[in-house]
Amino acid sequence: MYFKEVQRKFFNNSGKIFVSKKDNIIIGLLNINIEENEIYETPGKHLMILDIVVKYEFRNLGIGKQLMKKAETFAVENSISEIRLYTLIKNKVALDFYRNSGYREFGVALTKNVNI
């Protein structure tokens, strides 16, 4: 289900996938998409990072930073001045990585469990 949604966004909204390879094996991946701003925001577009993944044994080698730089370059090349992404609040490693890369909090996601 998720893969089909990513495919739909990719083909309908100028999506792009960047990969990092070592010995012809993919060790990192960045999936981005150009999206329209919501109706209650300033009109325009933003770049959405849908997924960024680096194989565990290749982390802390700068691969994630290289992939994020590719997203920034793609945004500039497409005259897009904002990049967004979402992560879980309890994913401290990812939060620290994004904050150290210059990202800041943008919104708040709320959740509530209900008895079923």
TAVENZI-V192949 format. One record per residue. PHI is phi in radians with two decimals (999 if undefined). Layout:
BEGIN
phi
PHI
PHI
END
This chain:
BEGIN
phi
999
-1.07
-1.07
-1.11
-1.15
-1.09
-1.05
-1.07
-1.10
-1.04
-1.42
-1.65
-2.32
1.03
-1.37
-2.68
-2.12
-1.90
-2.25
-1.96
-2.19
-2.38
0.92
1.14
-2.02
-1.21
-2.03
-2.69
-2.57
-2.28
-2.00
-2.18
-2.65
-1.53
-2.24
-1.33
-1.16
-1.18
-1.05
-1.55
-1.88
-1.05
-1.00
2.53
-2.29
-2.42
-1.66
-1.87
-1.50
-1.47
-2.61
-2.43
-2.43
-2.20
-0.93
-0.88
-1.23
-1.95
-1.32
1.14
-2.01
1.58
-1.18
-1.05
-1.10
-1.10
-1.15
-1.12
-1.12
-1.10
-1.11
-1.11
-1.09
-1.06
-1.08
-1.07
-1.08
-1.87
0.97
-1.96
-1.74
-2.37
-2.08
-2.15
-2.75
-2.21
-2.60
-1.34
-1.08
-1.48
-1.54
-1.06
-1.07
-1.15
-1.02
-1.09
-1.06
-1.15
-1.10
-1.17
-1.59
1.73
-1.46
-2.32
-1.10
-2.13
-2.55
-2.28
-1.82
-2.01
-2.49
-2.61
-1.53
-2.14
-1.28
-2.12
END
